[in-house]
């Protein structure tokens, strides 16, 4: 917990970064007055202050700051009705999502797919965004060499500048790979809005360690029109028929395993998935084990597939039918036995 002076210092540090502070001539008294008033409503919590500061950094006029304060009061009033001790923080985080440009909202909600504290490789996230159609193929270019990857990087940088996403590097001496993550409370917001807007659904067991699945996980979906499903440490291959019955229009299917426990996929289950999930555009099977270490030829029926990750799978062979996947943007075969 911070005191009032520390709260204001943290907020102003984020709201007036060096690259824009000069354009305002530093922190003018009018901005300081409004800023301190907003800082006092953040319950002295660093996360709320940092996110609010990132939002204010994009606002250049006093009128815009006053509008933020007005919207902030409305969001705080909405969430502070709850008995949740984090209600005030959720109000600030909700405001940060509300203030996002339309093109960044689905990119931000996409973080809800990943489990808590998950370190997300930036390149993987960018490729998923592109495969999902969240990055337009036609866009204003800063130079002739600009690609969709460049635009996606700018999207990610904007979320980072708004303090909604954290970035870092894994490896000794900073020579590892770049990753990003979001705070647990920010992830809760992603999941909440994602469900409310029918953007994503997460299937997870009551007991992560045992891997047992509650049937209600499949039956409580708001709509059979759901397009994106994330599987958290559930061997869904054992219940693949129910998955298809409840979500027949799946476009994206991402699997996340924990503690090196692989998903086992038998040949008959492969055949079912490749034939029934023929609308898939994104399929992430990272860490799965295949019964005979072979990907069956029926995979070639997923002709709409744009992203396929088989990383860390025990595969040794790919079928010739892979040539049918002509919409594929990304095929990840790292750390497999495929030559």
Secondary structure as GFF3:
##gff-version 3
##sequence-region A 1 339
A	DSSP	alpha_helix	4	15	.	.	.	ID=ss1
A	DSSP	alpha_helix	18	21	.	.	.	ID=ss2
A	DSSP	three_ten_helix	22	24	.	.	.	ID=ss3
A	DSSP	alpha_helix	29	39	.	.	.	ID=ss4
A	DSSP	alpha_helix	46	56	.	.	.	ID=ss5
A	DSSP	alpha_helix	62	79	.	.	.	ID=ss6
A	DSSP	alpha_helix	87	98	.	.	.	ID=ss7
A	DSSP	alpha_helix	102	109	.	.	.	ID=ss8
A	DSSP	three_ten_helix	110	113	.	.	.	ID=ss9
A	DSSP	beta_strand	120	121	.	.	.	ID=ss10
A	DSSP	alpha_helix	122	131	.	.	.	ID=ss11
A	DSSP	alpha_helix	148	161	.	.	.	ID=ss12
A	DSSP	beta_strand	166	170	.	.	.	ID=ss13
A	DSSP	three_ten_helix	172	174	.	.	.	ID=ss14
A	DSSP	beta_strand	177	181	.	.	.	ID=ss15
A	DSSP	alpha_helix	184	196	.	.	.	ID=ss16
A	DSSP	beta_strand	201	204	.	.	.	ID=ss17
A	DSSP	alpha_helix	216	219	.	.	.	ID=ss18
A	DSSP	beta_strand	228	232	.	.	.	ID=ss19
A	DSSP	three_ten_helix	236	239	.	.	.	ID=ss20
A	DSSP	alpha_helix	240	246	.	.	.	ID=ss21
A	DSSP	beta_strand	252	256	.	.	.	ID=ss22
A	DSSP	beta_strand	264	265	.	.	.	ID=ss23
A	DSSP	alpha_helix	267	276	.	.	.	ID=ss24
A	DSSP	beta_strand	282	284	.	.	.	ID=ss25
A	DSSP	beta_strand	289	290	.	.	.	ID=ss26
A	DSSP	three_ten_helix	297	301	.	.	.	ID=ss27
A	DSSP	beta_strand	307	309	.	.	.	ID=ss28
A	DSSP	three_ten_helix	320	324	.	.	.	ID=ss29
A	DSSP	beta_strand	330	332	.	.	.	ID=ss30
###
